[in-house]
Amino acid sequence: MYKALYLSPMIPSYNIRETASFFKDALGFSPVREEESYVILIKDELTVHLLNAGDNVGQMEFYLEVDDIDGLWNEMKDKVQGLKVREPFDRKYGMREAHISIPQTNTLLFIGSGCGGVTTPVAT
């Protein structure tokens, strides 16, 4: 059985800089990763991911970081048949991820592992 490490909301934003400023200035979050189209902020080991809103972005997204994405995938792949999924693949920033549309929602679940946690991602 896998171990869940983090569950982070992924918030689609029409202006990432302004949304990030709100989390930093009003709520005291610190940036972990800041790119033009993607930001990760942290406060007390809790993270918030910001991404560009658009046609291919769900109304809500979550990032579940686990200790072993491949082991979890082997346990769950038969249970997600018929759902919109992207099997585990490697990201350029060091994470290995799978993507699953949560049934009967407009929500996308990202499941990933690698690079020592979202608090220390590899910069791109």
One Martini backbone bead per residue (centre of mass of N, CA, C, O) as a GRO file, in nm:
protein
  124
    1MET     BB    1   0.099   0.035   0.020
    2TYR     BB    2   0.067   0.355   0.003
    3LYS     BB    3   0.188   0.691   0.074
    4ALA     BB    4   0.064   0.983   0.173
    5LEU     BB    5   0.200   1.319   0.164
    6TYR     BB    6   0.005   1.503  -0.023
    7LEU     BB    7  -0.269   1.755  -0.051
    8SER     BB    8  -0.329   1.971  -0.331
    9PRO     BB    9  -0.449   2.241  -0.450
   10MET     BB   10  -0.558   2.339  -0.786
   11ILE     BB   11  -0.565   2.671  -0.909
   12PRO     BB   12  -0.730   2.840  -1.132
   13SER     BB   13  -0.591   3.126  -1.318
   14TYR     BB   14  -0.607   3.452  -1.479
   15ASN     BB   15  -0.375   3.559  -1.251
   16ILE     BB   16  -0.107   3.442  -1.103
   17ARG     BB   17   0.032   3.682  -0.968
   18GLU     BB   18  -0.217   3.779  -0.807
   19THR     BB   19  -0.275   3.514  -0.659
   20ALA     BB   20   0.004   3.486  -0.526
   21SER     BB   21  -0.004   3.752  -0.370
   22PHE     BB   22  -0.232   3.676  -0.186
   23PHE     BB   23  -0.091   3.433  -0.046
   24LYS     BB   24   0.156   3.597   0.048
   25ASP     BB   25   0.034   3.867   0.179
   26ALA     BB   26  -0.232   3.752   0.336
   27LEU     BB   27  -0.114   3.433   0.422
   28GLY     BB   28   0.214   3.367   0.419
   29PHE     BB   29   0.321   3.250   0.171
   30SER     BB   30   0.571   3.061  -0.006
   31PRO     BB   31   0.778   3.014  -0.257
   32VAL     BB   32   0.890   2.725  -0.453
   33ARG     BB   33   0.749   2.783  -0.740
   34GLU     BB   34   0.817   3.007  -1.030
   35GLU     BB   35   0.613   3.054  -1.304
   36GLU     BB   36   0.420   3.172  -1.550
   37SER     BB   37   0.216   2.888  -1.536
   38TYR     BB   38   0.346   2.808  -1.237
   39VAL     BB   39   0.265   2.768  -0.881
   40ILE     BB   40   0.424   2.714  -0.558
   41LEU     BB   41   0.298   2.712  -0.226
   42ILE     BB   42   0.395   2.764   0.130
   43LYS     BB   43   0.253   2.654   0.460
   44ASP     BB   44   0.316   2.454   0.701
   45GLU     BB   45   0.337   2.208   0.476
   46LEU     BB   46   0.140   2.357   0.284
   47THR     BB   47  -0.007   2.345  -0.043
   48VAL     BB   48  -0.028   2.554  -0.343
   49HIS     BB   49  -0.155   2.546  -0.671
   50LEU     BB   50  -0.091   2.732  -0.972
   51LEU     BB   51  -0.284   2.783  -1.277
   52ASN     BB   52  -0.388   2.819  -1.579
   53ALA     BB   53  -0.664   2.918  -1.712
   54GLY     BB   54  -0.887   2.711  -1.924
   55ASP     BB   55  -1.017   2.483  -2.143
   56ASN     BB   56  -0.814   2.234  -2.009
   57VAL     BB   57  -0.935   2.316  -1.726
   58GLY     BB   58  -1.057   2.251  -1.446
   59GLN     BB   59  -1.237   2.361  -1.178
   60MET     BB   60  -1.072   2.129  -1.029
   61GLU     BB   61  -0.763   2.049  -0.854
   62PHE     BB   62  -0.536   1.781  -0.756
   63TYR     BB   63  -0.243   1.695  -0.551
   64LEU     BB   64  -0.104   1.370  -0.508
   65GLU     BB   65   0.143   1.275  -0.298
   66VAL     BB   66   0.361   0.995  -0.326
   67ASP     BB   67   0.595   0.730  -0.277
   68ASP     BB   68   0.447   0.524  -0.519
   69ILE     BB   69   0.319   0.538  -0.825
   70ASP     BB   70   0.362   0.253  -0.948
   71GLY     BB   71   0.233   0.089  -0.722
   72LEU     BB   72  -0.040   0.229  -0.728
   73TRP     BB   73  -0.106   0.175  -1.025
   74ASN     BB   74  -0.109  -0.136  -1.001
   75GLU     BB   75  -0.357  -0.129  -0.795
   76MET     BB   76  -0.562   0.077  -0.986
   77LYS     BB   77  -0.592   0.032  -1.302
   78ASP     BB   78  -0.856  -0.155  -1.295
   79LYS     BB   79  -1.037   0.078  -1.136
   80VAL     BB   80  -1.009   0.304  -1.402
   81GLN     BB   81  -1.172   0.190  -1.604
   82GLY     BB   82  -1.332   0.434  -1.820
   83LEU     BB   83  -1.151   0.653  -1.754
   84LYS     BB   84  -0.980   0.945  -1.763
   85VAL     BB   85  -0.635   0.877  -1.842
   86ARG     BB   86  -0.285   0.900  -1.734
   87GLU     BB   87  -0.028   0.738  -1.726
   88PRO     BB   88   0.264   0.709  -1.612
   89PHE     BB   89   0.500   0.989  -1.615
   90ASP     BB   90   0.759   1.201  -1.700
   91ARG     BB   91   0.890   1.496  -1.576
   92LYS     BB   92   1.112   1.761  -1.612
   93TYR     BB   93   1.093   1.820  -1.275
   94GLY     BB   94   1.098   1.497  -1.146
   95MET     BB   95   0.823   1.385  -1.184
   96ARG     BB   96   0.580   1.125  -1.140
   97GLU     BB   97   0.272   1.081  -1.330
   98ALA     BB   98  -0.084   1.082  -1.289
   99HIS     BB   99  -0.409   1.110  -1.457
  100ILE     BB  100  -0.748   1.180  -1.321
  101SER     BB  101  -1.080   1.169  -1.370
  102ILE     BB  102  -1.332   1.241  -1.172
  103PRO     BB  103  -1.619   1.116  -1.124
  104GLN     BB  104  -1.880   1.334  -1.184
  105THR     BB  105  -1.672   1.565  -1.267
  106ASN     BB  106  -1.451   1.871  -1.297
  107THR     BB  107  -1.195   1.682  -1.194
  108LEU     BB  108  -0.843   1.671  -1.139
  109LEU     BB  109  -0.606   1.408  -1.074
  110PHE     BB  110  -0.290   1.426  -0.937
  111ILE     BB  111  -0.027   1.179  -0.936
  112GLY     BB  112   0.285   1.178  -0.740
  113SER     BB  113   0.649   1.123  -0.769
  114GLY     BB  114   0.945   1.259  -0.639
  115CYS     BB  115   1.202   1.491  -0.578
  116GLY     BB  116   1.131   1.509  -0.252
  117GLY     BB  117   0.897   1.690  -0.305
  118VAL     BB  118   0.729   1.996  -0.329
  119THR     BB  119   0.954   2.152  -0.153
  120THR     BB  120   1.189   2.027  -0.386
  121PRO     BB  121   1.187   2.118  -0.675
  122VAL     BB  122   1.285   2.115  -0.992
  123ALA     BB  123   1.406   2.343  -1.182
  124THR     BB  124   1.316   2.504  -1.520
   0.00000   0.00000   0.00000
